[in-house]
Amino acid sequence: MANLKIVFFASLRETMKCDELELQIESELTVRQLKEKLAEQLQQPLLLEEKVKAAIDFDFARDDDVIEPEKVREVAFFPPVTGG
């Protein structure tokens, strides 16, 4: 079992009503599975929207990327970034 730091950025921070939390995970899971787990736990279906992006240990991640408890320290979620 490993502790995983979950971080929320920008508007997600306000929506989730926290900027970070710790979650214990026992086995590998995908980013999508983590989103589902957090959406249920925090009662925030917004996390399941495709536009919510993720990073695993500071590298952009897709929903099907695997989070390995013994290797990953942090997963961050953030809304899409727009620029001009």
C-alpha positions as CSV (number, residue, x, y, z in Angstrom):
1,M,0.0,0.0,0.0
2,A,1.3,3.4,-0.9
3,N,0.3,7.0,-0.2
4,L,-0.5,9.0,-3.3
5,K,-0.6,12.8,-3.3
6,I,-3.5,14.2,-5.3
7,V,-3.3,17.9,-6.3
8,F,-6.0,20.1,-7.8
9,F,-5.1,23.3,-9.8
10,A,-6.9,26.4,-10.9
11,S,-10.7,26.3,-11.0
12,L,-10.6,22.6,-9.9
13,R,-9.2,23.7,-6.6
14,E,-12.3,25.8,-5.9
15,T,-14.7,23.1,-7.1
16,M,-13.1,20.3,-5.1
17,K,-12.9,22.7,-2.0
18,C,-9.3,21.5,-1.4
19,D,-5.9,22.0,-3.1
20,E,-4.5,18.5,-2.3
21,L,-5.2,15.3,-0.5
22,E,-3.5,12.0,0.3
23,L,-5.0,8.7,-0.9
24,Q,-3.8,5.2,-0.1
25,I,-3.7,2.9,-3.1
26,E,-3.0,-0.8,-3.0
27,S,-2.5,-1.7,-6.7
28,E,-2.1,-0.2,-10.1
29,L,-4.9,1.8,-11.5
30,T,-5.3,4.0,-14.6
31,V,-5.8,7.7,-14.4
32,R,-9.5,7.1,-15.4
33,Q,-10.0,4.7,-12.5
34,L,-8.5,7.3,-10.2
35,K,-10.8,10.0,-11.5
36,E,-13.8,7.6,-11.0
37,K,-12.6,6.8,-7.4
38,L,-12.2,10.5,-6.6
39,A,-15.4,11.6,-8.3
40,E,-17.3,9.1,-6.1
41,Q,-15.4,9.8,-2.9
42,L,-15.6,13.6,-3.3
43,Q,-19.0,13.6,-4.9
44,Q,-17.6,15.6,-7.8
45,P,-18.7,14.2,-11.2
46,L,-16.8,17.1,-12.9
47,L,-13.6,15.0,-12.6
48,L,-15.0,12.6,-15.1
49,E,-15.3,15.2,-17.8
50,E,-12.9,14.6,-20.7
51,K,-11.6,18.2,-20.5
52,V,-10.1,17.6,-17.0
53,K,-6.4,16.9,-17.6
54,A,-3.9,15.0,-15.5
55,A,-0.2,14.8,-14.8
56,I,1.7,11.9,-13.2
57,D,4.8,13.1,-11.3
58,F,4.8,16.3,-13.4
59,D,4.4,14.6,-16.8
60,F,1.2,15.0,-18.8
61,A,-0.9,11.8,-18.6
62,R,-3.8,10.3,-20.5
63,D,-6.8,8.5,-19.0
64,D,-5.4,5.1,-19.9
65,D,-1.9,5.7,-18.4
66,V,-1.2,3.5,-15.4
67,I,-0.4,4.7,-11.9
68,E,2.0,2.3,-10.2
69,P,1.8,2.8,-6.4
70,E,5.4,1.8,-5.8
71,K,6.7,4.4,-8.3
72,V,4.3,7.3,-8.5
73,R,4.3,10.0,-5.8
74,E,1.8,12.6,-7.2
75,V,-1.1,12.9,-9.6
76,A,-2.3,16.4,-10.4
77,F,-5.6,17.4,-12.1
78,F,-6.2,20.6,-13.9
79,P,-8.7,22.2,-16.3
80,P,-7.7,22.7,-19.9
81,V,-5.3,25.6,-20.5
82,T,-6.1,28.1,-23.0
83,G,-3.7,30.6,-24.5
84,G,-3.4,33.2,-27.1
